């Protein structure tokens, strides 16, 4: 099979992913073998490729927004048949035994494994995954549309939940990549007014086209204080900027697996029972809830498809903020 492998992290300007013909993986007893039909490109892939998140195996195949078809199931893999359409998200496996897993917080499991980081991902023609961690996909979405739902959509949904968004509230989204534009659609479905903070004029235009009440750079004021806010960009300087726009009693959720340093700021920006919390990964329950919402809500993903072999070029475009919406690789 053709796979894009990372041997060592390096700036994406140097094209660190190498296209190779390697044997397809063999499913273990509890796994399914999946033929990849589409794989979304995520900012986390960029962090791993460039070493901001150290690769946990080498060589490594990136990609954790995978849409495919089951080819073969191991003898202990229940629930899937050859030909079934399946999604493979970021959470690849959790132990099910630790205190976090027993509390329903498998996203915090200390032994958790993640697709495209601990386990080979979807920048390839085939991959394997524990059958319990594959997810069914709404028939309403084509493969290219479905792929970004599996991280951008799920983690955007969890971020809104962690921000304690209530119907009808004023929500601020800082950064406007694939996850934020799906979060905007969910927030609008809940009846909220959304303000989007982003530097790019094209991103501001897209936000307004998708129903944002206001869009502008982070140093401008939206129409009124925010009830809740989510930071999607990995820029620590946005934390005090977001708090400056947040009402007393509001909540700021930070959706970033890697972030630059948060600068010191005046305590008055936090005072007034404002809450700041991080968003770490997502659970299978998050996936089930979001995907159940996405189909009936008619959420539509602004996605662009590229050949798998152009993965390095797409990661560079992501780094340069040249993508409009989500990028999806097709083997």
N, C-alpha and C positions, 0 to 999 in steps of 0.2 A: 504494500500500500504506500501511497505518497503521504508523508508527514513532514510538517515544519518543526524542526527540533532546535532547542536552545542548548548549546553546549556550555556557554559562559555568558553572564550578563554583560551588556555593552550598550552604549547609546544607540537608539534605533536608527540614527543617521548612518551607522555602519552596517545595517542589515544583519543583525545577529542571528536571525532564524535561518536555518539551513534546510532546504528541500531535499529529502532523502527517500529512497525506496526501501522500506523496512518491512519485516514480516508483520501481518496483522496480529493483535494480541489474542491470547486464548482465554476464554472466560473461566474463572474459578467456579467452584461448586455453587456458590450463592449469587453468581454474577450473570449478566446478560451481555452478549456481544451485539454492538449496535453499529449499523452502517450510517455514517454521518451524512445528513442532507444539507445542513446549514449550521454555522457556528457564529454567534455574535462576538464582536470585539469590544472588550471592556477596558476601562482605565486601569483596572487591576492587572490586566495582561501587560500593559505598558510598565507598570511598577516592577513586575517580575522580570520582564525582558531587560530592563535597565539596572536591576539589582537593588532598587529601593526596598523591595521585598525579596530577600535571598531565596533563590530556587532551592527547593527541598529535595530535588533529585536531579541528576544529570546523566545523559541528556534528558530534557523535559519537553513535552508537548503542551503548549498553552491552550487555553480556551475552555470556558465553563458556561457557555450559553448554547447548548448543543441540542439540535433537533435531528432525530434519525428514526430508523426502523430497526426493530429487533431482528437479528439474523439467527441467533442461537442462544439458548438458555442453558445454564449449568443445571445439574441434577437437583440441586437444592434451591433453585431460583423460582419462586412462586409468583404468579400473577401476570405473567407476560407470555405471549405466544409469538412465534415468528411472524413478521409482517406488521406487528403492532407499532403504531407511531408513539414515540417516547421523547421526553425531554430530560436532559441531564444538567442540573444546576450546579452552583458553587459548592454547596454542602455535599460531599461525596460519601461520607460515612461518619457516624457517631457511635459511641460504645453502647448506649442504652442502659448503662449500669451506674454511672456516676451520679452524684447529687444533682448536678446540672441537668442531666438527661431526665432524671426522675421528676424534676420540677417542670419539665416541659421546656427547658432551656438548652436543647441540644446544640444550638448555635455557639454555646460557651463551653462545650465539652472539651476538656484539656487534651483528649486523645483524638479529637475530630480531624478528619482529612478533607482536603478541598480539591476539587477538580481543576486541573491545569496548574496545580501548585505542588500538592503531595502526590497526586495521581495524574497520569497522562490525560490530556483533555482532547478537545475537538478540532484542533488545527491539524486534522488528519482525516483519512477516509474511514477509519474504524476506531472504536474505543470500547472498553468494558467498564461496567459499573455494577455495584451491588444492587440487586433487583429492588430492594426496599427503598432505595434512594433515587430511583428513576421516577418521573412524574408523568401522568397522562396529560395530553394537551388538548385545548378546545379545538374542535373541528373548524370553527369559524376563522381560524388564522392559517394562512399559508405558511410554509416553512420559514421564509425570510421574515415574515411578520412575527412569527412565534419565538424565534431565537432571542431577540432582546428582552422578551418578557421574563426569561429564565434567570436573569440577574438584575438588569436595569429595572424591570417591572417589579419583581418580588422585593428587592431591597428598597426601592422607592416607596412601595406600599408599607413595608415595615418601618421606614423612616417616618412616614406620616403617623403611624400608630405610636411610635416612640415619642413623637412630638405632641402626642395627646390631642390630635386635631379633632374638633367637634364640628358637626354640620353647620354650615353658614359662617364659619370664622374666616378672618383675613389671614392668609398664609403667605409667607415669604419663602421663595426658593432662591438660593444663592449658588450660581453656576447653572448652566443650562445644556447639559449633555443628554444622553439617551435616558438616564434614570430620571432626571428632573422633568423632562417633557412628558414622561409617563405619569409621574407623580402629579403633574399639573392636571392631566386628564382625570385622574382619580379624584383629586380635590374638587374639581369642577363638578364631577358626578355627585359629590357629597354636598354640593350647593355653596361651596366656599368661594370667596374672591381671592385671586392669586396675584401676587406681585412677584415679578421675576427680576433678579439682579444679575446682570451679565454684561461684559465689556463689548461683546461682538454685536454689531448692528444687525447682521443676518440672524443671530440667535434671538435678538429682541423682536425682530419681525416675525419669526416663527412662533415665539411665545404668544404674541398678540393674535396671530392667526389661529392658535389653538385655544384661545379664550382667556388669556391673561388680562386682568383688569388694568395692569400697568407693567411696563418693562423699562429698565434703565440701569445704569452702572451703580455699583455699591455705594458710591459717595453721594448719590442723590436720594432724596426722601420720597417714599411712596405716598399715596393718598391715605394717610392715617397710620397709626401704629399697628404693628403686627400682633396677632394673637399667638401665632406659632410660626416657627421658621425651621427650615432644613438647609444645611450647608452640604452641597454636593461636590464643590471644588476642593482639591487638597491644599488649600491655602489658609494657613493659620491666622493670617491677618484679617480674615473674614469673621472670626469669632467676635472680637469687640465691635466690628461694624454691624453684625447682625444683632448683637445685644442692644446696640444703640437704637435700633428700630423696634425692639420688642417691648410690649407693654408690661407693666408689673403683673406678676403671676403667670406670664407666658413661658413657653418652653421652646428651647432651641435644641434640635437634634443634629448631630454631626455625622454624616454618612461618608466616612472616609477610612479606608483600611490603612492608608499612609497619609500623613499630613505634615506640612512644614511647621516650624515652631510657632506656637501661639504667643504673640507679644504681650508684655505686661500692659494692663489697662486699669483705668480708674474703677474702684470697687462700686461706685454708683451705677455703673452699667449692669452689674449683676444684682445689686440690692433691689429689694422690692419683691422678694420671693420668685425671682426668675430662676428657671431651671436650665442647666446645660447637661446633656447626656450624649454619649456616643452610641452609634449603631454598629453592632458587630455581627456580621454574617446574617443568616436567616434560617428559619426552621422549615421543616416539611409542612407544618401547619400554615406558615406564612404563604408558602407556594400554593397550597390547596385553596386558601381563602382568596388570594389574588387572582388565580386562574379562573376560579368560579365567578369572580366579579368581572373579569376582563371580557369574556365572551358576551354575556348579556348586556353589558354596558356599552358594547360596540367600540371599545378602545382600539384605535388604529395607530400603528407604529410608523413613524417616518423613518424608513430604513432604506439603505442603499446596499446593493449586492456587489461583491468583488470576487474574482477567482481566488482560491486558497493560496495560490503561489504568489499573490500580491500582498501577503500578510505584512511583510516589512514596510511596504509603502503605506498601507492603511494605518499601521501603528504610528508612523511618522506624521501622517495627516492628523491623527488623533492628538498627538503631542503638540502640533502646531495650531490646534483648534480650527482645522479646516473642514471638519466633517459637519454636515447639517443633518442632525438626527443620529440614528444608529447605523453602524457598519456591520455587515454580515458577510462572512466568507463562505464560498460554495466550493466543495471539493470537485 
